Amino acid sequence: MIELLNESLSSANILLTFLLIVMLIYWFFVILGAIDMEFFDFDLDLEADMDVDVDVDVDVDVDADMDVDADADADTASTASGGPGIFVSILQFFNVGSIPFMMFLSTLVLCMWVISILTNYYIIPNKTFALGLLFMIPNLFISLFINKIITTPLVYIFKNLDVAHKDMDLIGHLCTLTLALKGGQLGQAEIIANKGDHLSITVRAAKNASFKKGDKAVILDKNEERGYYVIGQIDEDLEAFEFKN
């Protein structure tokens, strides 16, 4: 244990150790419920035009959506020119967008940290910080393939959850906010499915609406292009809606 601690804090491994600690802190807050697992989600959608939407506020709300047009002609052109088609295909190959982005990043950092520790201890002992940075390039390449093997089973789990979620008509349903949210902001909410399963959905608060963590809200509409739901406060004038749960 002492040897592992010494290796973790060595100059060659200190950067990856720091990143691993950041990931552990993130998952600690996820377990506490202070942060949603899909808070920093990275979506790839092949049925829409390529678009990047990043919202950053004081609460560090980050929503990155990348939509890619899968039209045959556009795909052929972009691939031939080495454009977005190739880049998105690489991301898809390594399961980016198929599982929550922070889960992908956490397992990748863990793989890189383990490889760095083992190589520094058994193969190239006492690497300097500069050599450790240089070694991160092949380390990243190897870790991406290992990470793909590790995360592939998770792809099918989250795919089935996503299908179940998309097949549901959620308009008029009540949801519970998992994070505080102000008007126009994107965030996360939870609904209870027919079988009692808890599903997490991306929501955007209606204008002038404000929610605290744990508040109930009603789902008013869905943005099909972006994949988020518009929610309003229950005490608003919502006579047109029949609450379904």
C-alpha positions in Angstrom: 0.0 0.0 0.0 2.8 2.4 0.8 4.5 1.6 -2.5 1.2 2.3 -4.4 0.9 5.6 -2.6 4.5 6.5 -3.4 4.0 5.6 -7.1 0.7 7.5 -7.2 2.4 10.7 -5.9 5.5 10.3 -8.0 6.2 13.1 -10.6 5.4 10.7 -13.5 2.0 9.8 -12.2 0.9 12.9 -10.2 -1.2 14.4 -13.0 -3.2 11.2 -13.6 -3.6 10.7 -9.8 -5.0 14.2 -9.6 -7.5 13.5 -12.4 -8.5 10.3 -10.7 -9.1 12.1 -7.4 -11.3 14.6 -9.3 -13.3 11.7 -10.7 -13.7 10.2 -7.3 -14.9 13.5 -5.9 -17.4 13.8 -8.7 -18.9 10.3 -8.1 -19.0 11.0 -4.4 -21.3 14.0 -5.1 -23.3 11.9 -7.5 -23.9 9.4 -4.7 -24.9 12.2 -2.3 -27.3 13.5 -5.0 -25.7 16.9 -5.2 -24.8 16.2 -8.9 -26.7 14.2 -11.5 -24.8 11.5 -13.3 -25.8 13.0 -16.7 -25.0 16.5 -15.6 -22.1 16.8 -18.0 -23.6 14.7 -20.7 -22.3 14.5 -24.3 -24.9 13.5 -26.8 -24.3 12.3 -30.4 -27.4 12.2 -32.5 -27.1 11.1 -36.1 -30.5 12.3 -37.3 -30.0 16.0 -36.9 -27.7 18.7 -38.1 -24.4 19.1 -36.5 -24.7 21.6 -33.7 -23.0 22.3 -30.4 -24.9 23.9 -27.6 -23.1 24.7 -24.4 -24.8 26.4 -21.4 -22.6 27.5 -18.5 -24.0 29.3 -15.5 -23.0 30.0 -11.9 -24.1 26.5 -11.0 -21.7 25.1 -13.6 -24.6 23.7 -15.7 -23.1 22.3 -18.8 -25.0 20.7 -21.6 -23.1 19.7 -24.7 -25.2 18.4 -27.6 -23.6 17.4 -30.9 -26.1 16.6 -33.6 -24.8 15.2 -36.9 -26.6 15.0 -40.2 -26.5 11.5 -41.5 -27.5 12.4 -45.0 -25.7 10.1 -47.5 -24.3 12.9 -49.6 -23.2 15.0 -46.7 -21.6 12.0 -45.0 -19.7 11.1 -48.1 -18.4 14.6 -48.5 -17.4 15.1 -44.9 -15.7 11.7 -44.8 -13.8 12.5 -48.0 -12.6 15.8 -46.6 -11.7 14.3 -43.2 -14.4 16.5 -41.6 -17.0 15.9 -38.8 -18.0 12.5 -40.3 -14.7 10.9 -39.4 -14.4 12.6 -36.0 -17.9 11.5 -34.9 -17.3 8.0 -36.2 -14.2 7.8 -34.0 -16.2 9.1 -31.0 -19.0 6.5 -31.6 -16.4 3.7 -31.9 -15.2 4.4 -28.4 -18.8 4.6 -27.1 -18.8 8.4 -26.6 -22.5 9.4 -26.6 -23.7 5.9 -26.0 -23.1 6.1 -22.2 -23.0 9.1 -19.8 -19.9 11.2 -20.7 -18.6 11.3 -17.2 -18.8 7.5 -16.9 -16.8 7.2 -20.1 -14.2 9.8 -18.8 -14.0 8.2 -15.4 -13.2 4.7 -16.7 -10.7 6.2 -19.2 -8.9 8.1 -16.5 -8.8 4.9 -14.3 -7.4 2.9 -17.2 -4.7 5.5 -17.9 -3.8 5.7 -14.2 -3.4 1.9 -13.8 -1.3 1.6 -17.0 0.9 4.6 -15.8 1.4 3.1 -12.4 2.3 -0.4 -13.7 4.7 0.9 -16.4 6.4 3.3 -14.0 6.9 0.5 -11.5 7.8 -2.5 -13.7 9.0 -1.2 -17.1 10.3 2.3 -16.9 11.0 3.1 -13.2 11.5 6.6 -11.9 10.2 8.4 -14.9 10.4 12.2 -14.8 7.3 14.4 -15.1 8.2 15.4 -18.7 8.7 11.7 -19.6 5.4 10.9 -17.9 3.6 13.5 -20.0 5.2 12.1 -23.1 4.1 8.6 -22.2 0.5 9.8 -21.8 0.2 9.8 -25.6 0.6 6.1 -26.1 -1.1 5.5 -22.8 -4.2 7.3 -24.0 -4.3 5.3 -27.2 -4.1 2.0 -25.4 -6.5 3.1 -22.7 -9.1 4.1 -25.3 -9.3 0.5 -26.6 -9.3 -1.0 -23.1 -12.0 1.4 -22.1 -14.1 0.5 -25.2 -14.1 -3.2 -24.0 -15.0 -2.1 -20.5 -17.8 0.2 -21.5 -19.4 -1.8 -24.3 -21.7 -3.9 -21.9 -22.9 -0.5 -20.5 -23.9 0.7 -24.0 -26.7 -2.0 -24.2 -27.9 -1.2 -20.7 -28.2 2.6 -21.3 -29.7 1.9 -24.8 -32.5 -0.1 -23.4 -33.2 2.5 -20.7 -33.2 5.2 -23.4 -35.6 3.3 -25.6 -38.0 2.8 -22.7 -37.8 6.5 -21.9 -38.4 7.6 -25.5 -41.4 5.4 -25.9 -43.2 7.1 -23.0 -45.5 10.0 -23.5 -44.4 12.3 -20.7 -46.4 15.4 -21.5 -48.5 16.3 -18.4 -46.5 14.0 -16.1 -45.0 15.3 -12.9 -41.3 15.1 -12.3 -38.9 15.8 -9.4 -36.0 18.2 -9.9 -32.7 16.6 -8.9 -30.9 20.0 -9.1 -31.9 23.6 -8.5 -33.1 25.3 -11.7 -34.0 28.8 -12.9 -36.0 29.9 -15.9 -34.4 29.0 -19.2 -31.7 26.8 -17.7 -31.1 23.2 -18.6 -31.0 20.6 -15.8 -32.1 17.2 -14.7 -35.3 15.8 -13.3 -36.6 12.3 -12.3 -39.8 10.6 -13.2 -41.2 7.3 -12.1 -42.0 4.9 -14.9 -45.0 2.5 -15.0 -42.9 -0.3 -13.5 -41.7 1.9 -10.7 -38.3 2.5 -12.4 -36.8 5.9 -11.8 -35.8 7.6 -15.1 -33.6 10.7 -15.4 -34.6 13.2 -18.1 -33.1 16.5 -19.3 -35.4 19.4 -18.7 -35.4 23.2 -19.4 -37.3 25.4 -17.0 -40.0 27.6 -18.5 -39.5 31.3 -18.5 -39.8 32.9 -15.1 -40.0 29.5 -13.5 -37.7 28.7 -10.6 -37.1 25.4 -8.8 -35.2 24.1 -5.8 -33.8 20.6 -5.6 -36.6 18.2 -4.8 -39.4 20.5 -6.1 -42.2 19.0 -8.2 -42.8 20.3 -11.8 -45.1 19.5 -14.6 -43.8 18.5 -18.1 -45.4 20.9 -20.6 -43.7 20.1 -23.9 -40.8 18.3 -25.5 -38.1 19.8 -27.8 -37.7 16.9 -30.3 -34.6 18.4 -31.9 -32.7 18.8 -28.7 -34.3 16.0 -26.7 -35.2 18.0 -23.6 -38.5 18.6 -21.9 -40.0 22.0 -21.0 -41.2 22.1 -17.4 -43.4 24.6 -15.5 -44.3 25.2 -11.9 -47.4 23.4 -10.6 -48.9 26.6 -9.2 -48.9 28.2 -12.7 -52.1 28.4 -14.9 -52.0 24.8 -16.1 -55.7 24.0 -16.4 -55.1 22.6 -19.9 -53.0 19.8 -18.4 -54.2 16.7 -16.6 -51.5 15.5 -14.2 -50.8 11.9 -14.9 -48.8 10.9 -11.7 
